[in-house]
Amino acid sequence: MHRIVRKEMVAPNTAMFQVEAPWIARKAQPGQFIIVRLDEAGERIPLSLSGWDTVAGTLRLIVQAIGYTTKKMVALNEGDYILDVAGPLGAHTHLPPDGTLVVIGGGYGAGAVLPNAREAKSGGRRVLGIIGARSKELVLMEEDMRAVCDEAYVTTDDGSYGIKGVVTDALKIILDREPVGAILAVGPVPMMRAVSEMTRPLKIPTLVSLNAIMVDGTGMCGGCRVMVGGETKFACFDGPDFDGHVVDYDMLVRRQKMYKPQEALALEHGCKVDEQIRAQR
């Protein structure tokens, strides 16, 4: 059992959790993730690590309420418990060692890029950050990003905050101004694809985090297989970070949509069951 020691709503339907998991906190590295199961009847879902505290023995998670399990998790409060937290899983991100690093977080990805930004900055590297969101109220982790970057940009689709546009608009400003050694982009597939398309002709090493469907998180089930450079890879074991210039994004999108009908049914049925349970109390 893993106790939630802190919860903060950081945007509509999005919560930041500090969860007790001392063994994982001691071993975690940038780029890795965990898999949680809320209760005995729950599904296993992967969550990126936004940070960890080795002294307090806690993990920081950013959870956006989208499906049944994430909605159920966002409804939890400080003092509640999560049944299972497995990890750390995945590989430590291996970024090219030289030059300016640009980290780009779209939506929930703003939290996921922070550990790499922090590690690079502590090693003396110049780090620039970009956060993308649809509107001002959905901007995540801006203060944290500014704390670990030399400069940070915010873009919003509607122009309600920062630069009006998308993350590639801010990236163009940087690329027009100075050379960049590497880029890490985490977020929705269209965003990661757009970043990769922009950097490919410039031959700038670009890593993206593939949010494929996962079950066990150790490469056993094969559910998270993706195509990278014409080869089959497992996002949970070989990744989750891969060379964005050779990812088969079309396959990734198709696989993400495979269980949409089942996910919709699970959300509808699960919410009805929860309502019935609350009514009986």
Secondary structure, 3 states (H helix, E strand, C coil): CEEEEEEEEEECCEEEEEEECHHHHHHCCCCCEEEEECCCCCCCEEEECCEEECCCCEEEEEEECCCHHHHHHHCCCCCCEECEEEEEECCCCCCCCCCCEEEEEECCHHHHCHHHHHHHHHCCCCEEEEEEECCHHHCCCHHHHHHHCCEEEEEECCCCCCEECCHHHHHHHHHHHCCCCEEEEECCHHHHHHHHHHHCCCCCCEEEECCCCCCCCCCCCCCCEEEECCEEEECCCCCCEEECCCECHHHHHHHHCCCHHHHHHHHHHHHHHHHHHHHHC
